[in-house]
Amino acid sequence: YQRRVHGMLKEIWTTIWRGKPNQGDGWIGIDIRDDKRNHFVVVTYVEESSPAFRAGLQKGDIIKAWNGILIEDAEHFRTMLSQTEINSRVMLEVEKYDTSLTIQVSVLVIQYK
């Protein structure tokens, strides 16, 4: 029962605060927030078993570029994701523990149960 309630609350929170993505939108399994002062986004959540999780992204990682294109803010990141072909792979320039690296992540289709 608690799992079902938790799942329902998570879905409500997602719908209210982030807007529900459309069926068929690209998905890598993260939540992000802006750091507009520095023009990048910060990972705030990584869904377990998601493409981002499998690629090694973690909460607190900084994403600076998507396939070589500098990320301006969270909206720009979401636009890049929505314009990326499903089942393709993208290269994310990430700063993790003061080290810059490039991580390859698969973009999958979001599916609702």
N, C-alpha and C positions, 0 to 999 in steps of 0.2 A: 504493500500500500504506500509506504513512504517513497519508494522509487517512482511510482506512478505520479504521486503528488509533486515530487521534485522535478520530474520531467515536464509536467504541466506548468509549473512555476517558471522553469527555464524558458519554455516556449513563449509564455506570456511576456517575460522580461525581454526576450529577444525581439518580439513583435513591437513592444512599446518603445524600447530604447534604440534599437538599431533598424527597425523596419524589417519586415519579413522578405527575404529574397524570393524572387520568382522561381518557380519550378524550372529547372534547366539552366539556371545561372551557374557560372563557374564558382568553384569552392576549393579552398586549400585548408580550411579548418582553423582559422585564427580570428581573434578580435584585435582591433588596433585602436590607438588614440593618436591624435595630432601632437606634434611638437612644432608648432608653426614658427616659433622663434628660430629654430634650427633647420626648418624645412625637411623634416623626415617624419616617419611614424614609428611608434613604439608598440611592440606586441604586448597585449594585456592578458591574453588567454590563448592557449593552444589545446585544441581538442585531441584527446588521446586517440591514437590509431589513425589520425588524419594524415594527409600528405605532408603538411607542415611538421607534424610530430615526427614522422618517419625521416624527414630531411634534417631533423635536429634543431628546428626552431624552438625557442623557449620564451617564456614570459620575461619581459625586460629587454629582449633583443631589439635592436634598432634597424629598421629597413630603410635603406637610403636610395636604392634604385631597383627598377623592374626591367629586366632585359636591357640594361645599360641606360635606361631613361630615369633621370633623377625624379624622385617622388616629392611632390610639393606638399601634400597633406593627405589625410585619410580618404577624403572624397576622391582625390586623384588616384590613389591606390585602388579604391573600389572600382573606379572607371576602367583602369587598366585590366583589372581582373575580369570585369564584365565583357571586355572586348577581346579577351583571349580565348582561343579555340579550346573547346573541351577536349580532354585527353592529351593536351600538349604539355610540354615542360617549359618552365620559365627559370631564368637565372635571377636570383635576388642578391643584391649586394647588401650584406648584413654586417653590423658591428656588434660583436659579442665579447664582453669582458675586455674592452679596449683593443680588440683585434678585428681587423677587417677581413672578411672572407666572402666568397661567392657560394651560394647554396642553390642547388637545382631542386625545384619543387614541381610536382605534377598538379595540373588543374583538372579537377574532376567535376562532374555535374552534381549539384546538390539534390538530394532526394529526401522527401518527407515520408515518414512511416504512417 
